[in-house]
Amino acid sequence: MIPMLPNKASVEPVLVRLKDIDIPVPALQKANPDINRFSAGFIILREDPVELSKPHAFLVQRGFDGSWGGTWEGPGGGYEPSKDATIVETALRETQEEAGIVIPLEAIFPLVYRRTFEHKGLLMNYYTFIAQLRGEFPVTLSDEHLAWGFFNEKEARSFGTFDKEEARQQKHVMLESKKRTLCHIFINKERLENGDEKGIMHVNR
């Protein structure tokens, strides 16, 4: 089982329960007083059309103008007080804005990854939600992104590590922390979907 750790800057994410963080953001802030900013996003899974036991993950490629330009990741972004009542709403809104995908609440897994890290002098919590969508769904990519695609575990593991110059030269690059989280999702998909923390492998895999 992955321990429920307090907030501290770390490359490695921990698992938290959806029900524990699906609360008004002011309450989430009160429970995490050291955190300066909250962000969230989704890893959206769909079944492989040939091998049903091996899901594909939906990823988007960041534009080169912003932070970590050229990297691939699930859609997501920062909490906006005027738009989001909860951090779950942040992830849902950002996914719709960046990819045009509407995720039904019942598709969201009961376990969530939380990563705490420093960026530009701010301590941040990033929540990675997981959802399983059935069949085909339309994608409308935002102007902030370059491309989108579906990738299986083998393809995800082949992604290069982010380097500012390499991101422009290589076709597929990810931040190492997000790559580890994605691969961990592939390995533990059934347990994550069922909310079963017992036997879930360590994230650093």
Secondary structure, 3 states (H helix, E strand, C coil): CCCCCCCCCCCCCEEEEHHHHCCEHHHHHHHCCCCCEEEEEEEEEECCCCCCCCCEEEEEEECCCCCCCCCEECCEEECCCCCCCEHHHHHHHHHHHHHCCCCCHHHECCEEEEEEEEECCEEEEEEEEEEECCCCCCCCCCCCEEEEEEECHHHHHCCEECCCCHHHHCCCEECHHHHHHHHHHHHHHHHHHHCCCCCCCCCCC
